[in-house]
């Protein structure tokens, strides 16, 4: 049986698709490209915006055209949050919500089950499928420790699409890390939908800081990266743990979302911008070369030209390495969709372009700081230019000439130039007789 998967949205969805793929391959099925004829087409949907909803249905229609006799199965966030909309579409055969992988597997392989199979994840705590996956173009492993969210930010549908916050027990996490090491992974990214909520649902309760302390003491993998953490959840204890252990990469992603306290309050964020600044400065005090990234929403309802100017100046003055910029888009069913003061779409587009230009400048300036210095880089793949490409511990993309056997090895390089936001580097020549494995140590 041939199956194809189309994945929309964030890395959590990509993680889920990789888990689905691994389960289906274990049953002897063969994955093919979504543009090819398949027996089953799986659309792992996103519902972060109304546009994402429409795109999910567009892809389902494309699948039906590719093979009118194939099964088209919808899963993911839109399937979970609004299954009835998908079920009404003639091109859709089945809708399977999150946390029902066994049902999804049976539907894909045998066509067995009801047309709509969705649980209420605010009431039922679906188990997390714990597995390490690699995304396309990466040798790094992603390990999902936590699922769901209880924050209810006014712009976000995630608490409804992903359900209540739930966590993987520490012993299972540590076992998974041991298995990753045995499989040869040199870096793991600890991820979750709301990573700061980790452990609050466990009995007895543990905190993310507790888990990170265990990782620092026992994880055999030498590069550990933390995916994203809300600023109010980056405690002094967490900063102390990660900055004092050589295992953790000097890289944090702290979503800001807005640059004015008035708008942060409307978003129902749990910090003010002064606290965000203090957290960034605290990290850079103990980790001067750390890459700190952020998420920025522009054009949120009520964001005036004065607000945006202050917002822009605020992030420009911060020691940030990169931004992810999101033009605000109305998401039906959220509190923010009902707020007054909507910004004209053309103005939102203009503000987003300005913020992205600033983000590009920040990336370039951050990379340029390391010209003439030595960095440890985990090489992942060969770029179109023919050079090896990978990331430093502080999340700078690096290009160099080198043999294929350096892939999935951490190698010391010396940066000689910057191209956009990438560094061009030369491998620091090892002593005669060293092997690729020696160079990776």
Kinemage of the C-alpha trace (Angstrom):
@kinemage 1
@onewidth
@group {chain A} dominant
@subgroup {mainchain}
@vectorlist {calphas} color= white
{ca unk a 1} P 0.000 0.000 0.000
{ca unk a 2} L 1.268 3.448 -0.963
{ca unk a 3} L 0.545 6.478 1.221
{ca unk a 4} L 1.339 10.174 0.930
{ca unk a 5} L 1.363 12.822 3.664
{ca unk a 6} L 0.937 16.583 3.302
{ca unk a 7} L 1.842 18.540 6.429
{ca unk a 8} L 0.737 22.089 7.128
{ca unk a 9} L 1.838 24.344 9.974
{ca unk a 10} L 4.470 24.125 12.662
{ca unk a 11} L 7.238 21.712 13.602
{ca unk a 12} L 4.903 19.978 16.058
{ca unk a 13} L 2.764 18.964 13.085
{ca unk a 14} L 5.894 17.879 11.222
{ca unk a 15} L 6.816 15.788 14.256
{ca unk a 16} L 3.365 14.174 14.279
{ca unk a 17} L 3.608 13.400 10.556
{ca unk a 18} L 6.969 11.729 11.096
{ca unk a 19} L 5.434 9.564 13.846
{ca unk a 20} L 2.566 8.596 11.512
{ca unk a 21} L 5.041 7.749 8.753
{ca unk a 22} L 7.148 5.551 11.053
{ca unk a 23} L 4.083 3.618 12.213
{ca unk a 24} L 2.830 3.025 8.673
{ca unk a 25} L 6.235 1.945 7.401
{ca unk a 26} L 6.444 -0.512 10.300
{ca unk a 27} L 3.288 -2.090 8.867
{ca unk a 28} L 4.951 -2.539 5.483
{ca unk a 29} L 3.441 0.473 3.731
{ca unk a 30} L 5.426 2.631 1.323
{ca unk a 31} L 5.500 6.414 1.398
{ca unk a 32} L 5.372 8.305 -1.882
{ca unk a 33} L 5.345 11.962 -2.803
{ca unk a 34} L 2.019 13.772 -2.522
{ca unk a 35} L 2.147 14.554 -6.257
{ca unk a 36} L 2.145 10.826 -7.116
{ca unk a 37} L -0.706 8.291 -7.265
{ca unk a 38} L -1.287 6.746 -3.819
{ca unk a 39} L -3.773 4.455 -2.141
{ca unk a 40} L -4.220 6.808 0.798
{ca unk a 41} L -3.605 10.550 1.109
{ca unk a 42} L -3.181 11.942 4.627
{ca unk a 43} L -3.531 15.682 5.209
{ca unk a 44} L -2.092 16.770 8.557
{ca unk a 45} L -3.962 20.029 8.902
{ca unk a 46} L -3.238 23.361 10.566
{ca unk a 47} L -5.849 25.756 11.934
{ca unk a 48} L -3.767 28.679 13.174
{ca unk a 49} L -5.524 30.966 10.648
{ca unk a 50} L -8.657 30.835 8.502
{ca unk a 51} L -6.342 30.708 5.490
{ca unk a 52} L -4.756 27.509 6.838
{ca unk a 53} L -8.237 25.945 7.034
{ca unk a 54} L -8.862 26.726 3.364
{ca unk a 55} L -5.456 25.363 2.374
{ca unk a 56} L -6.184 22.045 4.078
{ca unk a 57} L -9.327 21.570 1.989
{ca unk a 58} L -7.522 22.664 -1.168
{ca unk a 59} L -4.921 19.934 -0.636
{ca unk a 60} L -7.674 17.355 -0.046
{ca unk a 61} L -9.252 18.303 -3.376
{ca unk a 62} L -5.871 17.939 -5.089
{ca unk a 63} L -5.499 14.448 -3.598
{ca unk a 64} L -8.910 13.434 -4.896
{ca unk a 65} L -7.945 14.599 -8.402
{ca unk a 66} L -4.695 12.610 -8.249
{ca unk a 67} L -6.556 9.368 -7.523
{ca unk a 68} L -10.365 9.438 -7.363
{ca unk a 69} L -10.353 5.943 -5.831
{ca unk a 70} L -7.915 6.723 -3.007
{ca unk a 71} L -8.894 7.322 0.616
{ca unk a 72} L -8.389 10.923 1.754
{ca unk a 73} L -7.935 11.118 5.517
{ca unk a 74} L -7.738 14.403 7.439
{ca unk a 75} L -5.976 14.666 10.776
{ca unk a 76} L -4.157 17.378 12.762
{ca unk a 77} L -5.334 20.596 14.341
{ca unk a 78} L -8.216 21.507 12.024
{ca unk a 79} L -9.518 17.934 12.203
{ca unk a 80} L -9.476 18.230 15.976
{ca unk a 81} L -10.897 21.753 16.307
{ca unk a 82} L -13.508 21.723 13.553
{ca unk a 83} L -14.170 18.185 12.281
{ca unk a 84} L -17.671 18.963 11.025
{ca unk a 85} L -16.341 21.420 8.432
{ca unk a 86} L -14.052 18.748 7.009
{ca unk a 87} L -16.665 16.003 7.199
{ca unk a 88} L -19.006 18.029 4.985
{ca unk a 89} L -16.447 18.084 2.163
{ca unk a 90} L -17.168 15.460 -0.491
{ca unk a 91} L -13.455 14.921 -1.151
{ca unk a 92} L -12.848 13.809 2.460
{ca unk a 93} L -13.369 10.168 3.455
{ca unk a 94} L -12.495 10.349 7.142
{ca unk a 95} L -11.589 12.833 9.853
{ca unk a 96} L -9.406 11.571 12.705
{ca unk a 97} L -8.505 13.883 15.561
{ca unk a 98} L -5.310 14.114 17.563
{ca unk a 99} L -4.373 11.441 20.080
{ca unk a 100} L -6.078 8.659 18.092
{ca unk a 101} L -3.163 7.147 16.225
{ca unk a 102} L -4.506 3.588 16.444
{ca unk a 103} L -7.783 4.695 14.841
{ca unk a 104} L -5.860 6.659 12.225
{ca unk a 105} L -3.733 3.630 11.403
{ca unk a 106} L -6.771 1.364 11.005
{ca unk a 107} L -8.529 3.921 8.806
{ca unk a 108} L -5.471 4.320 6.585
{ca unk a 109} L -4.788 0.604 6.175
{ca unk a 110} L -8.278 -0.902 6.142
{ca unk a 111} L -10.733 1.987 5.818
{ca unk a 112} L -12.124 0.807 9.162
{ca unk a 113} L -13.879 3.111 11.602
{ca unk a 114} L -16.374 5.935 11.655
{ca unk a 115} L -16.240 8.866 9.259
{ca unk a 116} L -15.450 11.225 12.166
{ca unk a 117} L -13.312 10.036 15.095
{ca unk a 118} L -12.462 12.932 17.391
{ca unk a 119} L -12.111 13.011 21.186
{ca unk a 120} L -12.612 16.028 23.467
{ca unk a 121} L -8.984 16.722 24.400
{ca unk a 122} L -10.035 19.305 26.982
{ca unk a 123} L -11.645 16.431 28.920
{ca unk a 124} L -9.695 13.361 27.810
{ca unk a 125} L -5.916 13.294 28.173
{ca unk a 126} L -4.763 11.445 25.108
{ca unk a 127} L -1.357 9.808 25.488
{ca unk a 128} L 1.670 11.300 23.770
{ca unk a 129} L 3.334 9.079 21.192
{ca unk a 130} L 6.938 9.345 22.356
{ca unk a 131} L 9.411 8.914 19.571
{ca unk a 132} L 12.385 10.705 18.155
{ca unk a 133} L 12.031 11.955 14.613
{ca unk a 134} L 14.199 13.800 12.146
{ca unk a 135} L 12.708 16.394 9.835
{ca unk a 136} L 13.731 16.766 6.194
{ca unk a 137} L 17.207 18.207 5.846
{ca unk a 138} L 18.121 17.646 9.489
{ca unk a 139} L 20.236 15.101 11.302
{ca unk a 140} L 19.055 16.522 14.623
{ca unk a 141} L 16.363 14.588 16.460
{ca unk a 142} L 13.162 16.166 17.758
{ca unk a 143} L 11.718 14.737 20.970
{ca unk a 144} L 8.237 15.905 22.003
{ca unk a 145} L 7.969 16.045 25.796
{ca unk a 146} L 4.674 17.872 26.136
{ca unk a 147} L 1.413 18.327 24.249
{ca unk a 148} L -1.507 20.766 24.524
{ca unk a 149} L -1.823 24.153 26.191
{ca unk a 150} L -3.799 25.749 29.033
{ca unk a 151} L -2.737 29.367 28.410
{ca unk a 152} L -5.673 30.568 26.238
{ca unk a 153} L -3.962 33.575 24.652
{ca unk a 154} L -6.691 35.547 22.907
{ca unk a 155} L -5.232 35.145 19.402
{ca unk a 156} L -4.643 31.398 19.629
{ca unk a 157} L -6.800 28.363 18.831
{ca unk a 158} L -4.216 25.837 20.100
{ca unk a 159} L -5.878 25.056 23.479
{ca unk a 160} L -8.923 23.881 21.515
{ca unk a 161} L -7.062 22.089 18.718
{ca unk a 162} L -4.366 20.447 20.865
{ca unk a 163} L -6.244 19.985 24.121
{ca unk a 164} L -5.169 20.291 27.724
{ca unk a 165} L -1.497 20.281 28.669
{ca unk a 166} L -0.007 16.830 29.229
{ca unk a 167} L 3.536 15.620 29.710
{ca unk a 168} L 5.803 12.624 29.210
{ca unk a 169} L 7.155 11.168 32.453
{ca unk a 170} L 10.849 11.927 33.119
{ca unk a 171} L 11.873 8.255 33.117
{ca unk a 172} L 10.417 7.819 29.619
{ca unk a 173} L 12.203 10.948 28.457
{ca unk a 174} L 15.548 9.711 29.765
{ca unk a 175} L 15.023 6.280 28.182
{ca unk a 176} L 14.262 7.956 24.848
{ca unk a 177} L 17.439 10.045 25.097
{ca unk a 178} L 19.484 6.899 25.750
{ca unk a 179} L 17.936 5.273 22.685
{ca unk a 180} L 18.697 8.327 20.552
{ca unk a 181} L 22.319 8.209 21.628
{ca unk a 182} L 22.480 4.519 20.735
{ca unk a 183} L 21.119 5.363 17.271
{ca unk a 184} L 23.938 7.839 16.704
{ca unk a 185} L 22.227 11.196 17.114
{ca unk a 186} L 24.540 14.042 18.131
{ca unk a 187} L 21.830 16.622 18.886
{ca unk a 188} L 18.290 16.511 20.246
{ca unk a 189} L 15.709 19.288 20.372
{ca unk a 190} L 13.362 19.112 23.351
{ca unk a 191} L 10.021 20.289 22.040
{ca unk a 192} L 6.417 20.778 23.059
{ca unk a 193} L 3.340 22.831 22.267
{ca unk a 194} L 3.727 24.700 25.578
{ca unk a 195} L 7.031 23.485 26.953
{ca unk a 196} L 6.830 25.710 30.031
{ca unk a 197} L 3.749 23.767 31.126
{ca unk a 198} L 5.758 20.567 31.353
{ca unk a 199} L 5.135 18.380 34.390
{ca unk a 200} L 2.195 20.217 35.960
{ca unk a 201} L -0.117 17.316 35.084
{ca unk a 202} L 2.187 14.584 36.405
{ca unk a 203} L 1.811 12.879 39.769
{ca unk a 204} L 3.931 13.799 41.612
{ca unk a 205} L 4.387 17.123 39.863
{ca unk a 206} L 7.730 17.972 38.336
{ca unk a 207} L 8.869 21.154 36.649
{ca unk a 208} L 10.712 21.770 33.418
{ca unk a 209} L 13.683 22.861 35.538
{ca unk a 210} L 13.633 19.469 37.304
{ca unk a 211} L 13.702 17.674 33.961
{ca unk a 212} L 16.478 19.874 32.565
{ca unk a 213} L 18.533 19.149 35.666
{ca unk a 214} L 18.142 15.408 34.984
{ca unk a 215} L 19.117 15.953 31.347
{ca unk a 216} L 22.224 17.892 32.379
{ca unk a 217} L 23.285 15.074 34.699
{ca unk a 218} L 22.342 11.971 32.701
{ca unk a 219} L 21.793 12.689 28.999
{ca unk a 220} L 24.517 10.996 26.923
{ca unk a 221} L 23.914 13.286 23.909
{ca unk a 222} L 26.323 16.203 23.844
{ca unk a 223} L 24.094 18.816 22.162
{ca unk a 224} L 20.658 19.530 23.661
{ca unk a 225} L 18.506 22.373 22.358
{ca unk a 226} L 15.282 23.758 23.866
{ca unk a 227} L 12.628 24.581 21.285
{ca unk a 228} L 10.549 27.493 22.649
{ca unk a 229} L 9.778 28.861 26.078
{ca unk a 230} L 7.493 31.689 27.170
{ca unk a 231} L 9.517 34.454 28.845
{ca unk a 232} L 7.739 34.270 32.210
{ca unk a 233} L 8.616 30.567 32.380
{ca unk a 234} L 12.337 31.109 31.871
{ca unk a 235} L 13.243 31.065 35.556
{ca unk a 236} L 16.587 31.964 37.098
{ca unk a 237} L 16.933 28.285 37.956
{ca unk a 238} L 16.520 27.216 34.323
{ca unk a 239} L 19.036 29.833 33.198
{ca unk a 240} L 21.494 28.576 35.809
{ca unk a 241} L 21.025 24.918 34.810
{ca unk a 242} L 21.427 25.369 31.069
{ca unk a 243} L 24.252 27.921 31.216
{ca unk a 244} L 26.342 25.820 33.608
{ca unk a 245} L 26.118 22.622 31.547
{ca unk a 246} L 28.079 22.121 28.333
{ca unk a 247} L 25.304 19.886 27.025
{ca unk a 248} L 22.863 22.727 26.343
{ca unk a 249} L 23.267 24.761 23.169
{ca unk a 250} L 23.554 28.530 23.636
{ca unk a 251} L 20.207 29.160 21.994
{ca unk a 252} L 16.772 30.105 23.330
{ca unk a 253} L 13.544 31.034 21.591
{ca unk a 254} L 11.377 33.379 23.686
{ca unk a 255} L 8.114 34.492 22.008
{ca unk a 256} L 7.428 38.197 22.631
{ca unk a 257} L 4.317 38.552 20.386
{ca unk a 258} L 3.775 42.286 21.018
{ca unk a 259} L 5.890 45.259 22.043
{ca unk a 260} L 3.417 47.230 24.153
{ca unk a 261} L 2.083 46.259 27.577
{ca unk a 262} L -1.431 47.315 26.581
{ca unk a 263} L -1.429 44.850 23.683
{ca unk a 264} L 0.255 42.104 25.689
{ca unk a 265} L -2.602 42.424 28.166
{ca unk a 266} L -5.178 42.186 25.340
{ca unk a 267} L -3.399 39.079 24.118
{ca unk a 268} L -3.615 37.631 27.635
{ca unk a 269} L 0.137 37.170 27.767
{ca unk a 270} L 1.528 36.751 31.285
{ca unk a 271} L 4.410 39.225 31.237
{ca unk a 272} L 5.166 42.802 30.315
{ca unk a 273} L 7.834 43.960 27.956
{ca unk a 274} L 10.098 45.089 30.773
{ca unk a 275} L 10.197 41.506 32.035
{ca unk a 276} L 11.003 40.251 28.540
{ca unk a 277} L 13.920 42.681 28.301
{ca unk a 278} L 15.184 41.610 31.713
{ca unk a 279} L 15.100 37.919 30.749
{ca unk a 280} L 17.020 38.569 27.526
{ca unk a 281} L 19.648 40.604 29.368
{ca unk a 282} L 19.911 37.962 32.106
{ca unk a 283} L 20.632 35.235 29.560
{ca unk a 284} L 23.202 37.338 27.704
{ca unk a 285} L 24.973 38.115 30.968
{ca unk a 286} L 25.769 34.429 31.537
{ca unk a 287} L 25.777 33.374 27.860
{ca unk a 288} L 27.187 36.378 25.922
{ca unk a 289} L 27.244 34.555 22.575
{ca unk a 290} L 23.790 33.010 22.886
{ca unk a 291} L 21.303 33.275 20.029
{ca unk a 292} L 17.974 34.493 21.363
{ca unk a 293} L 15.112 34.395 18.890
{ca unk a 294} L 11.522 35.504 19.193
{ca unk a 295} L 8.054 35.452 17.598
{ca unk a 296} L 6.453 38.788 16.719
{ca unk a 297} L 2.826 39.409 15.760
{ca unk a 298} L 2.204 42.689 13.928
{ca unk a 299} L -1.146 44.334 13.339
{ca unk a 300} L -2.955 42.895 16.359
{ca unk a 301} L -6.326 44.660 16.938
{ca unk a 302} L -5.700 48.007 18.604
{ca unk a 303} L -2.089 48.333 17.418
{ca unk a 304} L -1.830 52.007 16.476
{ca unk a 305} L 1.009 53.603 14.476
{ca unk a 306} L 2.415 54.850 17.798
{ca unk a 307} L 2.279 51.330 19.236
{ca unk a 308} L 4.096 49.914 16.225
{ca unk a 309} L 6.814 52.557 16.310
{ca unk a 310} L 7.440 51.825 19.997
{ca unk a 311} L 7.329 48.071 19.271
{ca unk a 312} L 9.885 48.410 16.469
{ca unk a 313} L 12.234 50.519 18.594
{ca unk a 314} L 11.949 48.059 21.476
{ca unk a 315} L 12.974 44.965 19.506
{ca unk a 316} L 15.627 46.919 17.600
{ca unk a 317} L 17.340 47.758 20.909
{ca unk a 318} L 17.281 44.158 22.200
{ca unk a 319} L 20.172 41.736 21.747
{ca unk a 320} L 18.105 39.355 19.618
{ca unk a 321} L 19.579 37.128 16.911
{ca unk a 322} L 16.487 36.567 14.748
{ca unk a 323} L 12.702 37.068 14.514
{ca unk a 324} L 9.777 35.048 13.212
{ca unk a 325} L 7.274 37.696 12.074
{ca unk a 326} L 3.567 36.884 11.781
{ca unk a 327} L 1.063 39.350 10.280
{ca unk a 328} L -2.036 39.164 12.468
{ca unk a 329} L -4.790 37.136 10.814
{ca unk a 330} L -8.279 36.723 12.230
{ca unk a 331} L -8.828 33.233 13.623
{ca unk a 332} L -12.541 32.490 13.994
{ca unk a 333} L -13.398 31.197 17.451
{ca unk a 334} L -10.743 33.196 19.300
{ca unk a 335} L -11.367 36.118 21.648
{ca unk a 336} L -9.171 38.388 19.529
{ca unk a 337} L -11.489 37.920 16.540
{ca unk a 338} L -14.088 39.965 18.425
{ca unk a 339} L -11.785 42.817 19.468
{ca unk a 340} L -12.279 46.309 17.996
{ca unk a 341} L -9.554 48.346 16.320
{ca unk a 342} L -8.671 46.040 13.437
{ca unk a 343} L -5.701 47.223 11.391
{ca unk a 344} L -6.026 47.601 7.626
{ca unk a 345} L -4.534 44.516 5.866
{ca unk a 346} L -2.296 46.668 3.662
{ca unk a 347} L -0.920 48.387 6.762
{ca unk a 348} L -0.344 45.036 8.460
{ca unk a 349} L 1.606 43.905 5.394
{ca unk a 350} L 3.711 47.091 5.485
{ca unk a 351} L 4.519 46.706 9.168
{ca unk a 352} L 5.393 43.040 8.737
{ca unk a 353} L 7.801 43.909 5.912
{ca unk a 354} L 9.538 46.516 8.081
{ca unk a 355} L 9.870 44.062 10.958
{ca unk a 356} L 11.183 41.316 8.676
{ca unk a 357} L 13.790 43.678 7.252
{ca unk a 358} L 14.911 44.422 10.803
{ca unk a 359} L 15.014 40.695 11.525
{ca unk a 360} L 17.199 40.087 8.456
{ca unk a 361} L 19.568 42.793 9.661
{ca unk a 362} L 19.692 41.244 13.137
{ca unk a 363} L 20.536 37.821 11.673
{ca unk a 364} L 23.326 39.303 9.576
{ca unk a 365} L 24.755 41.311 12.472
{ca unk a 366} L 24.672 38.298 14.768
{ca unk a 367} L 26.480 36.078 12.250
{ca unk a 368} L 29.053 38.774 11.486
{ca unk a 369} L 30.100 38.854 15.169
{ca unk a 370} L 31.694 35.437 14.758
{ca unk a 371} L 33.889 36.104 11.714
{ca unk a 372} L 37.434 35.235 12.767
{ca unk a 373} L 36.306 33.029 15.652
{ca unk a 374} L 36.083 29.271 16.089
{ca unk a 375} L 32.740 27.501 16.376
{ca unk a 376} L 31.592 23.920 16.846
{ca unk a 377} L 29.264 22.962 14.012
{ca unk a 378} L 27.090 19.878 13.550
{ca unk a 379} L 26.984 19.305 9.795
{ca unk a 380} L 23.666 18.096 8.402
{ca unk a 381} L 23.669 18.031 4.629
{ca unk a 382} L 25.336 19.217 1.460
{ca unk a 383} L 23.936 22.512 0.190
{ca unk a 384} L 23.170 23.287 -3.461
{ca unk a 385} L 26.494 25.123 -3.613
{ca unk a 386} L 28.263 21.838 -2.915
{ca unk a 387} L 29.407 22.912 0.524
{ca unk a 388} L 28.562 21.129 3.753
{ca unk a 389} L 25.921 22.947 5.786
{ca unk a 390} L 25.148 22.795 9.472
{ca unk a 391} L 24.504 24.825 12.607
{ca unk a 392} L 26.728 26.066 15.366
{ca unk a 393} L 25.667 25.575 18.950
{ca unk a 394} L 24.363 29.145 18.984
{ca unk a 395} L 22.243 28.540 15.881
{ca unk a 396} L 24.302 30.196 13.163
{ca unk a 397} L 24.156 28.401 9.834
{ca unk a 398} L 27.649 27.558 8.606
{ca unk a 399} L 28.951 26.488 5.193
{ca unk a 400} L 32.298 24.813 4.542
{ca unk a 401} L 34.143 22.542 2.137
{ca unk a 402} L 34.548 19.023 3.436
{ca unk a 403} L 33.932 15.314 2.808
{ca unk a 404} L 30.553 13.618 3.219
{ca unk a 405} L 31.758 11.620 6.209
{ca unk a 406} L 31.628 14.790 8.308
{ca unk a 407} L 27.819 14.721 8.141
{ca unk a 408} L 26.329 14.160 11.611
{ca unk a 409} L 29.642 15.045 13.229
{ca unk a 410} L 30.385 18.091 15.342
{ca unk a 411} L 33.470 19.745 13.878
{ca unk a 412} L 35.417 22.806 14.945
{ca unk a 413} L 35.623 25.458 12.228
{ca unk a 414} L 36.997 28.956 11.887
{ca unk a 415} L 34.649 31.485 10.304
{ca unk a 416} L 36.198 33.585 7.536
{ca unk a 417} L 33.259 35.502 6.052
{ca unk a 418} L 29.547 36.131 6.317
{ca unk a 419} L 27.088 35.690 3.451
{ca unk a 420} L 23.721 37.132 4.400
{ca unk a 421} L 22.947 35.333 7.652
{ca unk a 422} L 25.348 32.434 7.017
{ca unk a 423} L 28.976 32.026 7.936
{ca unk a 424} L 31.563 30.639 5.544
{ca unk a 425} L 34.209 28.723 7.438
{ca unk a 426} L 37.219 26.478 7.147
{ca unk a 427} L 37.608 23.264 9.100
{ca unk a 428} L 40.271 23.530 11.763
{ca unk a 429} L 42.802 21.003 10.524
{ca unk a 430} L 43.225 18.054 12.888
{ca unk a 431} L 46.558 16.454 13.655
{ca unk a 432} L 47.747 13.873 11.133
{ca unk a 433} L 46.060 10.517 11.540
{ca unk a 434} L 42.803 11.876 12.985
{ca unk a 435} L 39.623 10.380 11.570
{ca unk a 436} L 36.233 11.937 10.998
{ca unk a 437} L 35.119 10.429 14.304
{ca unk a 438} L 38.070 12.046 16.073
{ca unk a 439} L 37.254 15.378 14.504
{ca unk a 440} L 33.670 15.094 15.786
{ca unk a 441} L 34.733 14.678 19.395
